Amino acid sequence: MELDLNEIRKTIDETDEKLVALFEKRMGLASRVATYKKERNLPILDSKREEMVTEKNVLHLSNKEYAPYLEDFLKQLMQISRSYQSTLLVNEATTWQSVLGNLPVSEVTKNPKVGYSGTVGSYGEMAALDYFRDSQPICYQTFEEVVNGVLDGSLDYGVIPLENTSSGGVLDAVRLLEKSPVYIVGEAAVAAEHCLLGIGTIDEIKTIYSHVQCFLQCSEYLKDKPWHQVPYFNTAISAAYVKERKDPSKAAIASKRAAEVYGLKVLKENIYHNKKNYTRFGIIKKSMEVSDEANKISIDFVLDDKQGSLHPIIKTIAEHHLNIMKIESKPMLGTPWEYVFFIDFSGNLRDNEVKRALLEIKENSKEFHFKGNYIENTGG
């Protein structure tokens, strides 16, 4: 029998009409489920139930070739159901605390004690002075010391680097932020204008010192240089070390300010390859600061180790009309093949779309940490 495309399409249309009626019925039932869960303070996501629904319905298939497509269909259907339930559960009367829990909140601290990783002349000091203009920031040798200072109350705020426009995330700092109960309350963007510093001449150099991120940001300039690269705590401490050694064969990569502070010569200016080279510093605190002007949100989360688990998160953010500013992943220490995801996206905690998105992301995550809502600083 010859196939008639019009007849086939007519049958598809009739089938779609039935699907629409069934979809409407299912969404009505999802609404009743949302009411039940709200009254009993139950989570929207029930992973075991969803797995059971998928497995049970796949068994009903006559044509098993359709199994993977039915699984996708059911997963999408249940994702839509959860999204609708979150819309019903979150409204104008819903507080962000009911979505995220009772996270610590405080007002902006006046006359704060501020700490940064580095020393006088470092980019960390520049970020601290840029954000806290009337402060006298305290220098620490490591990121961990800054975070511990915030946690034990010896500091009101800490300043730690999170990412660079050339070399990406600062792994040690990002991991420390992920595992520590601190929050990002602001950010500072500092132009990282790296220079080659020393006491002699370029021809005398044999060894250079700087932070590992700095070497990455200057890799184009350094690639044909025979110098031994020694990673150091940070750029300014590298400059201080070169000055202390008084050896013309040693040089540092740091800022012009570091050259002024430590009395070094600028042997070569602007040796970084990205001419819009900025480092973003997070301003961290033991508690959150919530304001109507905040327009950027940071979260981290862990997902089940299965194919496609990140897709619902990305889809959720897009469906709530929010813009992803950054997304990256890092391996979980001690847990092979599992990853922590870090996402920055636009929004304010008091916005309903943001609250709904956070609820859905939280429900879809194995672990979830809210890291802050603050005002974006793009630099330049």
C-alpha positions as CSV (number, residue, x, y, z in Angstrom):
1,M,0.0,0.0,0.0
2,E,1.4,3.4,-1.0
3,L,2.0,5.8,1.9
4,D,-0.1,9.0,1.8
5,L,1.9,11.7,3.7
6,N,-1.3,13.8,4.2
7,E,-3.1,10.8,5.9
8,I,0.0,10.1,8.1
9,R,0.1,13.8,9.2
10,K,-3.7,13.7,9.9
11,T,-3.2,10.8,12.2
12,I,-0.3,12.5,13.9
13,D,-2.4,15.6,14.4
14,E,-5.2,13.4,16.0
15,T,-2.6,11.7,18.2
16,D,-1.2,15.1,19.3
17,E,-4.7,16.3,20.3
18,K,-4.9,13.3,22.6
19,L,-1.5,14.0,23.9
20,V,-2.4,17.6,24.7
21,A,-5.5,16.4,26.7
22,L,-3.3,13.9,28.6
23,F,-0.6,16.5,29.2
24,E,-3.2,18.9,30.6
25,K,-4.5,16.2,32.9
26,R,-1.0,15.3,34.0
27,M,-0.1,19.0,34.8
28,G,-3.3,19.3,36.8
29,L,-2.2,16.3,38.9
30,A,1.3,17.9,39.2
31,S,-0.4,20.9,40.7
32,R,-2.1,18.7,43.3
33,V,1.3,17.1,44.1
34,A,2.8,20.5,44.6
35,T,0.1,21.4,47.1
36,Y,0.7,18.2,49.0
37,K,4.4,18.7,49.1
38,K,4.1,22.3,50.2
39,E,1.8,21.4,53.1
40,R,4.3,18.7,54.3
41,N,7.5,20.6,53.4
42,L,8.6,17.9,51.0
43,P,11.2,18.4,48.3
44,I,10.0,18.7,44.7
45,L,12.5,16.2,43.4
46,D,12.0,12.5,44.2
47,S,14.8,10.8,42.2
48,K,13.8,7.2,43.2
49,R,10.2,7.8,42.2
50,E,11.3,9.3,38.8
51,E,13.5,6.3,38.1
52,M,10.7,3.9,38.9
53,V,8.3,5.8,36.7
54,T,10.7,5.6,33.8
55,E,11.6,1.9,34.2
56,K,7.9,0.9,34.6
57,N,6.7,2.8,31.5
58,V,9.6,1.5,29.3
59,L,8.4,-2.0,30.1
60,H,5.0,-1.2,28.6
61,L,6.6,-0.6,25.2
62,S,5.8,-3.0,22.4
63,N,8.5,-1.8,20.2
64,K,11.7,-1.8,22.3
65,E,13.6,0.2,19.7
66,Y,11.7,3.2,21.1
67,A,13.1,2.7,24.6
68,P,15.8,5.4,24.7
69,Y,13.4,7.9,23.1
70,L,10.7,7.1,25.6
71,E,13.2,7.6,28.4
72,D,14.1,11.0,27.1
73,F,10.4,11.9,26.7
74,L,9.6,10.9,30.3
75,K,12.6,12.7,31.7
76,Q,11.6,15.9,29.9
77,L,8.1,15.5,31.1
78,M,9.1,15.1,34.7
79,Q,11.5,18.1,34.4
80,I,8.5,20.2,33.1
81,S,6.4,19.0,36.0
82,R,9.1,20.0,38.5
83,S,9.5,23.4,36.9
84,Y,5.7,24.0,37.0
85,Q,5.7,22.9,40.7
86,S,8.4,25.3,41.5
87,T,6.4,28.1,39.9
88,L,3.4,27.2,42.1
89,L,5.5,27.0,45.2
90,V,7.4,30.3,44.7
91,N,5.4,33.6,44.6
92,E,5.7,37.2,45.8
93,A,5.1,36.0,49.4
94,T,8.0,33.4,49.2
95,T,11.2,34.6,50.8
96,W,14.6,33.6,49.6
97,Q,15.2,32.0,53.0
98,S,12.4,29.5,52.4
99,V,14.3,28.4,49.3
100,L,17.8,28.5,50.6
101,G,17.4,28.1,54.3
102,N,18.3,30.4,57.1
103,L,21.8,31.5,55.9
104,P,23.6,34.1,58.0
105,V,23.0,37.7,56.9
106,S,24.5,41.0,58.1
107,E,24.7,44.6,57.2
108,V,27.8,46.2,55.6
109,T,30.5,46.5,58.2
110,K,31.7,50.0,58.9
111,N,35.5,50.6,59.5
112,P,36.2,47.0,58.6
113,K,39.3,44.9,59.2
114,V,40.3,43.7,55.7
115,G,42.8,41.0,54.7
116,Y,44.3,39.9,51.4
117,S,46.8,37.3,50.2
118,G,50.1,38.8,49.2
119,T,52.1,41.7,50.4
120,V,52.4,45.5,49.8
121,G,52.5,46.0,46.0
122,S,50.5,42.9,45.1
123,Y,47.4,42.8,43.0
124,G,45.5,41.6,46.1
125,E,46.5,44.8,47.9
126,M,45.4,46.8,44.9
127,A,42.0,45.1,44.9
128,A,41.6,45.6,48.6
129,L,42.4,49.3,48.4
130,D,40.1,49.7,45.4
131,Y,37.1,48.2,47.1
132,F,37.8,49.5,50.7
133,R,39.2,52.9,49.9
134,D,39.7,54.1,53.5
135,S,41.0,50.9,54.9
136,Q,44.5,49.7,55.9
137,P,44.4,46.1,54.6
138,I,46.4,43.4,56.3
139,C,48.5,41.1,54.2
140,Y,48.6,37.3,54.6
141,Q,50.8,34.8,52.8
142,T,48.2,32.3,51.7
143,F,44.5,32.3,50.6
144,E,43.8,29.9,53.4
145,E,45.1,32.3,56.0
146,V,42.7,35.0,54.7
147,V,39.7,32.7,54.8
148,N,40.6,31.5,58.3
149,G,40.9,35.1,59.4
150,V,37.4,35.7,58.2
151,L,36.1,32.6,59.9
152,D,37.7,33.2,63.3
153,G,36.5,36.9,63.3
154,S,40.0,38.5,63.1
155,L,38.9,39.9,59.7
156,D,35.6,41.3,58.7
157,Y,36.3,40.8,55.0
158,G,38.8,38.9,52.9
159,V,40.0,39.6,49.4
160,I,40.9,36.5,47.3
161,P,41.4,36.1,43.5
162,L,38.8,34.0,41.7
163,E,39.6,34.2,38.0
164,N,41.6,35.9,35.4
165,T,40.5,36.9,31.9
166,S,43.6,35.2,30.4
167,S,44.2,32.1,32.5
168,G,40.7,31.3,33.9
169,G,39.8,30.3,37.5
170,V,42.3,30.4,40.3
171,L,42.0,26.7,41.3
172,D,43.3,26.9,44.9
173,A,41.1,29.9,45.8
174,V,38.0,28.5,44.1
175,R,38.3,25.2,45.9
176,L,38.9,26.9,49.2
177,L,35.8,29.0,48.7
178,E,33.7,26.0,47.8
179,K,34.6,24.1,51.0
180,S,34.5,27.0,53.4
181,P,31.3,28.6,55.0
182,V,32.0,32.1,53.6
183,Y,30.1,34.2,51.2
184,I,31.0,36.5,48.3
185,V,29.5,39.9,49.1
186,G,31.3,41.9,46.3
187,E,34.0,41.8,43.7
188,A,36.9,43.9,42.5
189,A,38.4,43.8,39.0
190,V,42.0,44.8,38.8
191,A,44.0,45.3,35.6
192,A,46.9,42.8,35.9
193,E,49.6,44.7,34.0
194,H,52.5,42.4,34.4
195,C,56.1,43.8,34.0
196,L,59.5,42.2,34.1
197,L,61.4,43.5,37.2
198,G,65.0,43.1,38.3
199,I,68.1,44.8,39.5
200,G,70.3,44.1,36.4
201,T,69.5,43.8,32.7
202,I,67.4,41.4,30.7
203,D,70.6,39.7,29.2
204,E,71.7,38.8,32.8
205,I,68.5,37.0,33.7
206,K,68.6,33.2,34.3
207,T,65.7,32.6,36.8
208,I,62.3,34.4,37.1
209,Y,59.9,34.2,40.0
210,S,56.2,34.8,40.1
211,H,52.8,33.3,40.8
212,V,51.9,30.3,38.5
213,Q,48.9,32.2,37.1
214,C,51.2,35.0,36.1
215,F,53.4,32.7,34.1
216,L,50.4,31.5,32.2
217,Q,49.3,35.0,31.5
218,C,52.7,35.9,30.1
219,S,53.4,32.6,28.3
220,E,53.6,34.2,24.9
221,Y,56.4,36.5,26.0
222,L,58.2,33.7,27.9
223,K,58.0,30.9,25.4
224,D,61.3,31.6,23.7
225,K,63.2,32.7,26.8
226,P,65.7,30.2,28.3
227,W,64.9,31.3,31.8
228,H,64.0,28.9,34.6
229,Q,60.5,29.7,35.9
230,V,60.0,29.3,39.7
231,P,56.4,29.5,41.0
232,Y,56.2,31.7,44.1
233,F,53.5,32.7,46.6
234,N,52.4,35.8,44.6
235,T,53.8,38.5,42.3
236,A,54.7,41.1,45.0
237,I,56.5,38.5,47.3
238,S,58.4,37.5,44.2
239,A,59.5,41.1,43.7
240,A,60.5,41.4,47.4
241,Y,62.6,38.2,47.1
242,V,64.4,39.4,44.0
243,K,65.2,42.7,45.8
244,E,66.4,40.8,48.9
245,R,68.7,38.5,46.9
246,K,70.4,41.4,45.0
247,D,71.3,39.0,42.2
248,P,71.0,40.4,38.7
249,S,70.4,36.8,37.3
250,K,67.1,36.8,39.2
251,A,64.0,38.6,38.1
252,A,60.3,38.8,39.0
253,I,57.1,39.3,37.1
254,A,54.9,41.8,39.0
255,S,53.2,45.2,38.8
256,K,54.8,48.6,38.4
257,R,53.6,49.4,41.9
258,A,55.7,46.4,43.2
259,A,58.7,47.9,41.4
260,E,58.2,51.2,43.2
261,V,57.6,49.6,46.6
262,Y,60.7,47.3,46.4
263,G,63.0,49.6,44.4
264,L,63.4,47.4,41.3
265,K,63.9,48.4,37.7
266,V,61.1,47.8,35.2
267,L,63.1,45.8,32.6
268,K,60.1,45.3,30.3
269,E,56.5,46.7,30.6
270,N,53.3,44.9,29.8
271,I,54.6,41.4,29.0
272,Y,51.1,39.7,29.2
273,H,49.5,38.6,25.9
274,N,45.9,39.6,26.7
275,K,45.8,43.4,26.6
276,K,42.5,43.3,28.5
277,N,44.0,41.2,31.3
278,Y,42.0,41.6,34.5
279,T,41.9,39.5,37.7
280,R,38.6,39.3,39.5
281,F,38.8,39.2,43.3
282,G,36.0,38.0,45.5
283,I,35.2,40.0,48.6
284,I,34.3,37.4,51.2
285,K,32.6,37.5,54.5
286,K,31.3,35.1,57.2
287,S,27.7,36.2,56.4
288,M,25.8,37.3,53.4
289,E,24.9,40.9,52.5
290,V,21.6,41.3,50.7
291,S,20.8,44.4,48.7
292,D,18.3,45.5,46.0
293,E,21.3,46.5,43.8
294,A,22.9,43.0,43.7
295,N,22.8,41.6,40.2
296,K,25.1,38.6,40.2
297,I,24.7,35.2,41.9
298,S,27.4,32.5,42.6
299,I,26.6,28.9,43.4
300,D,28.4,25.6,43.4
301,F,26.9,22.1,43.3
302,V,27.5,18.4,42.7
303,L,25.4,16.3,40.4
304,D,24.7,12.6,40.1
305,D,27.4,10.9,38.0
306,K,25.2,10.2,35.0
307,Q,24.9,11.3,31.4
308,G,23.1,14.6,30.8
309,S,22.8,15.6,34.4
310,L,24.1,19.1,33.8
311,H,21.5,19.8,31.0
312,P,18.5,20.4,33.3
313,I,20.5,23.0,35.3
314,I,21.5,25.0,32.2
315,K,17.9,24.6,30.9
316,T,16.5,25.9,34.2
317,I,18.6,29.0,34.2
318,A,17.6,29.8,30.6
319,E,13.9,29.1,31.1
320,H,13.9,31.7,33.9
321,H,15.4,34.3,31.6
322,L,18.7,34.5,33.5
323,N,22.1,34.9,31.9
324,I,25.0,32.6,32.7
325,M,28.2,34.6,33.3
326,K,30.6,31.8,34.1
327,I,30.5,28.0,34.3
328,E,33.4,25.7,35.2
329,S,33.9,22.4,36.8
330,K,36.7,21.0,39.1
331,P,37.3,17.4,40.1
332,M,36.1,16.5,43.6
333,L,39.1,15.8,45.8
334,G,38.9,12.2,47.1
335,T,36.0,11.2,44.8
336,P,37.2,10.0,41.4
337,W,35.1,11.0,38.4
338,E,32.9,13.3,40.3
339,Y,32.9,17.1,39.7
340,V,32.0,20.3,41.5
341,F,30.3,22.8,39.2
342,F,30.6,26.5,39.7
343,I,28.2,28.9,38.1
344,D,27.7,32.7,38.2
345,F,24.5,34.0,36.7
346,S,22.6,37.3,36.6
347,G,19.8,38.1,39.1
348,N,18.8,39.2,42.6
349,L,17.6,37.0,45.4
350,R,14.3,38.9,45.8
351,D,13.3,38.2,42.2
352,N,10.8,35.4,41.8
353,E,12.5,33.9,38.7
354,V,15.7,33.7,40.6
355,K,14.1,32.0,43.6
356,R,12.4,29.5,41.3
357,A,15.6,28.8,39.4
358,L,17.5,28.3,42.7
359,L,14.8,26.0,44.0
360,E,15.0,23.8,40.9
361,I,18.8,23.7,40.8
362,K,18.9,22.8,44.5
363,E,16.4,20.1,43.9
364,N,18.4,18.7,41.0
365,S,21.7,18.6,42.8
366,K,23.3,16.0,45.0
367,E,25.0,18.8,46.9
368,F,24.3,22.5,46.7
369,H,26.0,25.7,48.1
370,F,24.8,29.2,47.7
371,K,27.9,31.4,47.7
372,G,26.5,35.0,47.4
373,N,24.5,37.7,45.6
374,Y,26.4,40.9,45.0
375,I,27.1,43.7,42.5
376,E,29.1,42.7,39.4
377,N,32.3,44.6,38.7
378,T,33.6,43.9,35.1
379,G,36.6,46.2,35.3
380,G,38.0,48.4,32.5
